Amino acid sequence: MEVRSCPGCGKLFNYLGSTTPACPACMAAREEKFQICKEYIRQNPGANISKVAEDTEVSVKLIKQWVREERLTFAEGSSVGIECERCGANILTGRFCNACKGNMTQSLNNAAQSLKPVPEPVKADPRESAKMRFLNGDK
């Protein structure tokens, strides 16, 4: 078990390997903020990230993190969103747009197919190497 310092309040806590290392009190407060943002987006589907952050008093960075983690999504057809990490296209949730996801999947499949098992070297018969050899060909 690892002991870490909480980035939110500075208290020491037992780190259990979660995605966001924070003490239980800060995690509960963060989850409460998440529920507030989620409800706000549900009631105001056309709101952009900065408006959500301003009205809910949650940082834009934290809202973008939740969108990247696919915990928050914006309404389909909304012009609001975040940028794809690979090409910069506007997306509603996640890290990559559908085109980049498809390209990466295809690249991984091609790489996996190109890997072929390495053939094992042929081992000499131990009886052949144990024979006597003569230099002049006489036996």
PyMOL CGO cylinders between C-alpha atoms (Angstrom):
from pymol import cmd
from pymol.cgo import CYLINDER

trace = [
    CYLINDER, 0.00, 0.00, 0.00, 1.35, 3.40, -0.96, 0.3, 1, 1, 1, 1, 1, 1,
    CYLINDER, 1.35, 3.40, -0.96, 0.95, 6.59, 1.06, 0.3, 1, 1, 1, 1, 1, 1,
    CYLINDER, 0.95, 6.59, 1.06, 0.57, 9.81, -0.93, 0.3, 1, 1, 1, 1, 1, 1,
    CYLINDER, 0.57, 9.81, -0.93, -0.20, 13.44, -0.31, 0.3, 1, 1, 1, 1, 1, 1,
    CYLINDER, -0.20, 13.44, -0.31, -3.57, 14.64, -1.61, 0.3, 1, 1, 1, 1, 1, 1,
    CYLINDER, -3.57, 14.64, -1.61, -3.13, 17.31, -4.31, 0.3, 1, 1, 1, 1, 1, 1,
    CYLINDER, -3.13, 17.31, -4.31, -6.39, 18.95, -3.20, 0.3, 1, 1, 1, 1, 1, 1,
    CYLINDER, -6.39, 18.95, -3.20, -5.98, 19.34, 0.55, 0.3, 1, 1, 1, 1, 1, 1,
    CYLINDER, -5.98, 19.34, 0.55, -2.44, 18.15, 1.25, 0.3, 1, 1, 1, 1, 1, 1,
    CYLINDER, -2.44, 18.15, 1.25, -3.45, 15.38, 3.68, 0.3, 1, 1, 1, 1, 1, 1,
    CYLINDER, -3.45, 15.38, 3.68, -1.76, 11.98, 3.58, 0.3, 1, 1, 1, 1, 1, 1,
    CYLINDER, -1.76, 11.98, 3.58, -3.88, 9.04, 2.44, 0.3, 1, 1, 1, 1, 1, 1,
    CYLINDER, -3.88, 9.04, 2.44, -3.51, 5.42, 1.36, 0.3, 1, 1, 1, 1, 1, 1,
    CYLINDER, -3.51, 5.42, 1.36, -3.33, 5.41, -2.43, 0.3, 1, 1, 1, 1, 1, 1,
    CYLINDER, -3.33, 5.41, -2.43, -5.25, 2.46, -3.85, 0.3, 1, 1, 1, 1, 1, 1,
    CYLINDER, -5.25, 2.46, -3.85, -4.37, 2.96, -7.51, 0.3, 1, 1, 1, 1, 1, 1,
    CYLINDER, -4.37, 2.96, -7.51, -7.39, 4.98, -8.67, 0.3, 1, 1, 1, 1, 1, 1,
    CYLINDER, -7.39, 4.98, -8.67, -7.23, 7.16, -11.78, 0.3, 1, 1, 1, 1, 1, 1,
    CYLINDER, -7.23, 7.16, -11.78, -7.24, 10.37, -9.75, 0.3, 1, 1, 1, 1, 1, 1,
    CYLINDER, -7.24, 10.37, -9.75, -5.01, 10.21, -6.69, 0.3, 1, 1, 1, 1, 1, 1,
    CYLINDER, -5.01, 10.21, -6.69, -6.91, 12.10, -3.98, 0.3, 1, 1, 1, 1, 1, 1,
    CYLINDER, -6.91, 12.10, -3.98, -8.02, 11.47, -0.43, 0.3, 1, 1, 1, 1, 1, 1,
    CYLINDER, -8.02, 11.47, -0.43, -11.53, 10.07, 0.16, 0.3, 1, 1, 1, 1, 1, 1,
    CYLINDER, -11.53, 10.07, 0.16, -12.87, 13.48, 1.28, 0.3, 1, 1, 1, 1, 1, 1,
    CYLINDER, -12.87, 13.48, 1.28, -11.61, 15.22, -1.88, 0.3, 1, 1, 1, 1, 1, 1,
    CYLINDER, -11.61, 15.22, -1.88, -12.89, 12.34, -4.04, 0.3, 1, 1, 1, 1, 1, 1,
    CYLINDER, -12.89, 12.34, -4.04, -16.34, 12.71, -2.48, 0.3, 1, 1, 1, 1, 1, 1,
    CYLINDER, -16.34, 12.71, -2.48, -16.27, 16.48, -3.08, 0.3, 1, 1, 1, 1, 1, 1,
    CYLINDER, -16.27, 16.48, -3.08, -15.17, 15.90, -6.69, 0.3, 1, 1, 1, 1, 1, 1,
    CYLINDER, -15.17, 15.90, -6.69, -17.97, 13.37, -7.22, 0.3, 1, 1, 1, 1, 1, 1,
    CYLINDER, -17.97, 13.37, -7.22, -20.48, 15.88, -5.83, 0.3, 1, 1, 1, 1, 1, 1,
    CYLINDER, -20.48, 15.88, -5.83, -19.21, 18.49, -8.31, 0.3, 1, 1, 1, 1, 1, 1,
    CYLINDER, -19.21, 18.49, -8.31, -19.51, 15.91, -11.08, 0.3, 1, 1, 1, 1, 1, 1,
    CYLINDER, -19.51, 15.91, -11.08, -23.15, 15.24, -10.23, 0.3, 1, 1, 1, 1, 1, 1,
    CYLINDER, -23.15, 15.24, -10.23, -23.87, 19.00, -10.23, 0.3, 1, 1, 1, 1, 1, 1,
    CYLINDER, -23.87, 19.00, -10.23, -22.26, 19.39, -13.68, 0.3, 1, 1, 1, 1, 1, 1,
    CYLINDER, -22.26, 19.39, -13.68, -24.06, 16.33, -15.03, 0.3, 1, 1, 1, 1, 1, 1,
    CYLINDER, -24.06, 16.33, -15.03, -27.43, 17.66, -13.88, 0.3, 1, 1, 1, 1, 1, 1,
    CYLINDER, -27.43, 17.66, -13.88, -26.66, 21.14, -15.26, 0.3, 1, 1, 1, 1, 1, 1,
    CYLINDER, -26.66, 21.14, -15.26, -25.78, 19.71, -18.69, 0.3, 1, 1, 1, 1, 1, 1,
    CYLINDER, -25.78, 19.71, -18.69, -28.93, 17.58, -18.63, 0.3, 1, 1, 1, 1, 1, 1,
    CYLINDER, -28.93, 17.58, -18.63, -31.06, 20.68, -17.92, 0.3, 1, 1, 1, 1, 1, 1,
    CYLINDER, -31.06, 20.68, -17.92, -29.11, 22.94, -20.33, 0.3, 1, 1, 1, 1, 1, 1,
    CYLINDER, -29.11, 22.94, -20.33, -28.07, 20.74, -23.27, 0.3, 1, 1, 1, 1, 1, 1,
    CYLINDER, -28.07, 20.74, -23.27, -26.84, 23.69, -25.38, 0.3, 1, 1, 1, 1, 1, 1,
    CYLINDER, -26.84, 23.69, -25.38, -24.47, 25.09, -22.75, 0.3, 1, 1, 1, 1, 1, 1,
    CYLINDER, -24.47, 25.09, -22.75, -20.77, 25.22, -23.61, 0.3, 1, 1, 1, 1, 1, 1,
    CYLINDER, -20.77, 25.22, -23.61, -17.94, 24.18, -21.32, 0.3, 1, 1, 1, 1, 1, 1,
    CYLINDER, -17.94, 24.18, -21.32, -17.12, 27.67, -20.10, 0.3, 1, 1, 1, 1, 1, 1,
    CYLINDER, -17.12, 27.67, -20.10, -20.80, 28.36, -19.29, 0.3, 1, 1, 1, 1, 1, 1,
    CYLINDER, -20.80, 28.36, -19.29, -21.05, 25.07, -17.38, 0.3, 1, 1, 1, 1, 1, 1,
    CYLINDER, -21.05, 25.07, -17.38, -17.86, 25.89, -15.47, 0.3, 1, 1, 1, 1, 1, 1,
    CYLINDER, -17.86, 25.89, -15.47, -19.05, 29.40, -14.63, 0.3, 1, 1, 1, 1, 1, 1,
    CYLINDER, -19.05, 29.40, -14.63, -22.54, 28.39, -13.47, 0.3, 1, 1, 1, 1, 1, 1,
    CYLINDER, -22.54, 28.39, -13.47, -21.46, 25.31, -11.50, 0.3, 1, 1, 1, 1, 1, 1,
    CYLINDER, -21.46, 25.31, -11.50, -18.23, 26.82, -10.12, 0.3, 1, 1, 1, 1, 1, 1,
    CYLINDER, -18.23, 26.82, -10.12, -16.18, 23.86, -11.40, 0.3, 1, 1, 1, 1, 1, 1,
    CYLINDER, -16.18, 23.86, -11.40, -12.92, 24.38, -13.31, 0.3, 1, 1, 1, 1, 1, 1,
    CYLINDER, -12.92, 24.38, -13.31, -12.89, 24.01, -17.09, 0.3, 1, 1, 1, 1, 1, 1,
    CYLINDER, -12.89, 24.01, -17.09, -9.92, 21.65, -16.74, 0.3, 1, 1, 1, 1, 1, 1,
    CYLINDER, -9.92, 21.65, -16.74, -11.91, 19.29, -14.51, 0.3, 1, 1, 1, 1, 1, 1,
    CYLINDER, -11.91, 19.29, -14.51, -14.91, 19.34, -16.86, 0.3, 1, 1, 1, 1, 1, 1,
    CYLINDER, -14.91, 19.34, -16.86, -12.66, 18.55, -19.83, 0.3, 1, 1, 1, 1, 1, 1,
    CYLINDER, -12.66, 18.55, -19.83, -11.11, 15.68, -17.85, 0.3, 1, 1, 1, 1, 1, 1,
    CYLINDER, -11.11, 15.68, -17.85, -14.56, 14.19, -17.24, 0.3, 1, 1, 1, 1, 1, 1,
    CYLINDER, -14.56, 14.19, -17.24, -15.42, 14.56, -20.93, 0.3, 1, 1, 1, 1, 1, 1,
    CYLINDER, -15.42, 14.56, -20.93, -12.16, 12.83, -21.94, 0.3, 1, 1, 1, 1, 1, 1,
    CYLINDER, -12.16, 12.83, -21.94, -12.91, 10.03, -19.43, 0.3, 1, 1, 1, 1, 1, 1,
    CYLINDER, -12.91, 10.03, -19.43, -16.34, 9.74, -21.12, 0.3, 1, 1, 1, 1, 1, 1,
    CYLINDER, -16.34, 9.74, -21.12, -18.13, 10.43, -17.85, 0.3, 1, 1, 1, 1, 1, 1,
    CYLINDER, -18.13, 10.43, -17.85, -19.72, 13.58, -19.32, 0.3, 1, 1, 1, 1, 1, 1,
    CYLINDER, -19.72, 13.58, -19.32, -21.11, 13.94, -22.83, 0.3, 1, 1, 1, 1, 1, 1,
    CYLINDER, -21.11, 13.94, -22.83, -22.72, 16.79, -24.67, 0.3, 1, 1, 1, 1, 1, 1,
    CYLINDER, -22.72, 16.79, -24.67, -25.97, 16.51, -26.62, 0.3, 1, 1, 1, 1, 1, 1,
    CYLINDER, -25.97, 16.51, -26.62, -25.77, 14.99, -30.09, 0.3, 1, 1, 1, 1, 1, 1,
    CYLINDER, -25.77, 14.99, -30.09, -25.59, 17.71, -32.73, 0.3, 1, 1, 1, 1, 1, 1,
    CYLINDER, -25.59, 17.71, -32.73, -24.16, 20.20, -30.25, 0.3, 1, 1, 1, 1, 1, 1,
    CYLINDER, -24.16, 20.20, -30.25, -21.43, 22.50, -31.55, 0.3, 1, 1, 1, 1, 1, 1,
    CYLINDER, -21.43, 22.50, -31.55, -19.83, 22.28, -28.12, 0.3, 1, 1, 1, 1, 1, 1,
    CYLINDER, -19.83, 22.28, -28.12, -17.12, 19.78, -27.33, 0.3, 1, 1, 1, 1, 1, 1,
    CYLINDER, -17.12, 19.78, -27.33, -13.42, 19.16, -27.03, 0.3, 1, 1, 1, 1, 1, 1,
    CYLINDER, -13.42, 19.16, -27.03, -10.66, 18.56, -29.55, 0.3, 1, 1, 1, 1, 1, 1,
    CYLINDER, -10.66, 18.56, -29.55, -9.49, 15.15, -30.75, 0.3, 1, 1, 1, 1, 1, 1,
    CYLINDER, -9.49, 15.15, -30.75, -6.00, 14.56, -29.33, 0.3, 1, 1, 1, 1, 1, 1,
    CYLINDER, -6.00, 14.56, -29.33, -4.74, 13.30, -32.69, 0.3, 1, 1, 1, 1, 1, 1,
    CYLINDER, -4.74, 13.30, -32.69, -6.24, 15.52, -35.40, 0.3, 1, 1, 1, 1, 1, 1,
    CYLINDER, -6.24, 15.52, -35.40, -7.91, 18.36, -33.49, 0.3, 1, 1, 1, 1, 1, 1,
    CYLINDER, -7.91, 18.36, -33.49, -11.44, 17.68, -34.77, 0.3, 1, 1, 1, 1, 1, 1,
    CYLINDER, -11.44, 17.68, -34.77, -14.34, 18.70, -32.51, 0.3, 1, 1, 1, 1, 1, 1,
    CYLINDER, -14.34, 18.70, -32.51, -15.71, 15.71, -30.56, 0.3, 1, 1, 1, 1, 1, 1,
    CYLINDER, -15.71, 15.71, -30.56, -18.42, 15.38, -27.91, 0.3, 1, 1, 1, 1, 1, 1,
    CYLINDER, -18.42, 15.38, -27.91, -16.66, 12.91, -25.63, 0.3, 1, 1, 1, 1, 1, 1,
    CYLINDER, -16.66, 12.91, -25.63, -13.56, 10.75, -25.32, 0.3, 1, 1, 1, 1, 1, 1,
    CYLINDER, -13.56, 10.75, -25.32, -10.03, 11.38, -26.52, 0.3, 1, 1, 1, 1, 1, 1,
    CYLINDER, -10.03, 11.38, -26.52, -10.23, 10.64, -30.25, 0.3, 1, 1, 1, 1, 1, 1,
    CYLINDER, -10.23, 10.64, -30.25, -12.73, 11.18, -33.08, 0.3, 1, 1, 1, 1, 1, 1,
    CYLINDER, -12.73, 11.18, -33.08, -14.26, 8.17, -34.84, 0.3, 1, 1, 1, 1, 1, 1,
    CYLINDER, -14.26, 8.17, -34.84, -11.95, 8.55, -37.87, 0.3, 1, 1, 1, 1, 1, 1,
    CYLINDER, -11.95, 8.55, -37.87, -8.82, 8.51, -35.69, 0.3, 1, 1, 1, 1, 1, 1,
    CYLINDER, -8.82, 8.51, -35.69, -10.15, 5.57, -33.67, 0.3, 1, 1, 1, 1, 1, 1,
    CYLINDER, -10.15, 5.57, -33.67, -10.68, 3.65, -36.91, 0.3, 1, 1, 1, 1, 1, 1,
    CYLINDER, -10.68, 3.65, -36.91, -7.21, 4.53, -38.22, 0.3, 1, 1, 1, 1, 1, 1,
    CYLINDER, -7.21, 4.53, -38.22, -5.53, 3.48, -34.97, 0.3, 1, 1, 1, 1, 1, 1,
    CYLINDER, -5.53, 3.48, -34.97, -7.51, 0.23, -34.86, 0.3, 1, 1, 1, 1, 1, 1,
    CYLINDER, -7.51, 0.23, -34.86, -6.51, -0.55, -38.46, 0.3, 1, 1, 1, 1, 1, 1,
    CYLINDER, -6.51, -0.55, -38.46, -2.85, 0.25, -37.71, 0.3, 1, 1, 1, 1, 1, 1,
    CYLINDER, -2.85, 0.25, -37.71, -2.85, -2.02, -34.67, 0.3, 1, 1, 1, 1, 1, 1,
    CYLINDER, -2.85, -2.02, -34.67, -4.49, -4.84, -36.63, 0.3, 1, 1, 1, 1, 1, 1,
    CYLINDER, -4.49, -4.84, -36.63, -1.91, -4.48, -39.42, 0.3, 1, 1, 1, 1, 1, 1,
    CYLINDER, -1.91, -4.48, -39.42, 0.94, -4.50, -36.91, 0.3, 1, 1, 1, 1, 1, 1,
    CYLINDER, 0.94, -4.50, -36.91, -0.44, -7.59, -35.19, 0.3, 1, 1, 1, 1, 1, 1,
    CYLINDER, -0.44, -7.59, -35.19, -0.78, -9.43, -38.51, 0.3, 1, 1, 1, 1, 1, 1,
    CYLINDER, -0.78, -9.43, -38.51, 2.74, -8.50, -39.60, 0.3, 1, 1, 1, 1, 1, 1,
    CYLINDER, 2.74, -8.50, -39.60, 4.23, -10.17, -36.53, 0.3, 1, 1, 1, 1, 1, 1,
    CYLINDER, 4.23, -10.17, -36.53, 5.10, -13.74, -37.38, 0.3, 1, 1, 1, 1, 1, 1,
    CYLINDER, 5.10, -13.74, -37.38, 6.47, -16.33, -35.02, 0.3, 1, 1, 1, 1, 1, 1,
    CYLINDER, 6.47, -16.33, -35.02, 10.25, -16.66, -35.25, 0.3, 1, 1, 1, 1, 1, 1,
    CYLINDER, 10.25, -16.66, -35.25, 11.19, -20.17, -36.40, 0.3, 1, 1, 1, 1, 1, 1,
    CYLINDER, 11.19, -20.17, -36.40, 13.33, -22.09, -33.95, 0.3, 1, 1, 1, 1, 1, 1,
    CYLINDER, 13.33, -22.09, -33.95, 16.84, -22.92, -35.15, 0.3, 1, 1, 1, 1, 1, 1,
    CYLINDER, 16.84, -22.92, -35.15, 17.31, -26.49, -36.33, 0.3, 1, 1, 1, 1, 1, 1,
    CYLINDER, 17.31, -26.49, -36.33, 19.09, -28.47, -33.68, 0.3, 1, 1, 1, 1, 1, 1,
    CYLINDER, 19.09, -28.47, -33.68, 21.76, -30.91, -34.80, 0.3, 1, 1, 1, 1, 1, 1,
    CYLINDER, 21.76, -30.91, -34.80, 21.33, -34.53, -33.92, 0.3, 1, 1, 1, 1, 1, 1,
    CYLINDER, 21.33, -34.53, -33.92, 23.56, -35.16, -30.87, 0.3, 1, 1, 1, 1, 1, 1,
    CYLINDER, 23.56, -35.16, -30.87, 24.60, -38.54, -32.34, 0.3, 1, 1, 1, 1, 1, 1,
    CYLINDER, 24.60, -38.54, -32.34, 26.04, -36.82, -35.42, 0.3, 1, 1, 1, 1, 1, 1,
    CYLINDER, 26.04, -36.82, -35.42, 28.29, -34.52, -33.43, 0.3, 1, 1, 1, 1, 1, 1,
    CYLINDER, 28.29, -34.52, -33.43, 29.59, -37.41, -31.28, 0.3, 1, 1, 1, 1, 1, 1,
    CYLINDER, 29.59, -37.41, -31.28, 31.04, -39.37, -34.23, 0.3, 1, 1, 1, 1, 1, 1,
    CYLINDER, 31.04, -39.37, -34.23, 34.76, -39.69, -34.86, 0.3, 1, 1, 1, 1, 1, 1,
    CYLINDER, 34.76, -39.69, -34.86, 36.17, -37.75, -37.78, 0.3, 1, 1, 1, 1, 1, 1,
    CYLINDER, 36.17, -37.75, -37.78, 39.31, -38.57, -39.76, 0.3, 1, 1, 1, 1, 1, 1,
    CYLINDER, 39.31, -38.57, -39.76, 41.42, -36.05, -41.63, 0.3, 1, 1, 1, 1, 1, 1,
    CYLINDER, 41.42, -36.05, -41.63, 42.65, -38.13, -44.54, 0.3, 1, 1, 1, 1, 1, 1,
    CYLINDER, 42.65, -38.13, -44.54, 39.41, -39.91, -45.21, 0.3, 1, 1, 1, 1, 1, 1,
    CYLINDER, 39.41, -39.91, -45.21, 40.59, -43.34, -43.98, 0.3, 1, 1, 1, 1, 1, 1,
    CYLINDER, 40.59, -43.34, -43.98, 38.41, -45.15, -41.58, 0.3, 1, 1, 1, 1, 1, 1,
]
cmd.load_cgo(trace, "trace")
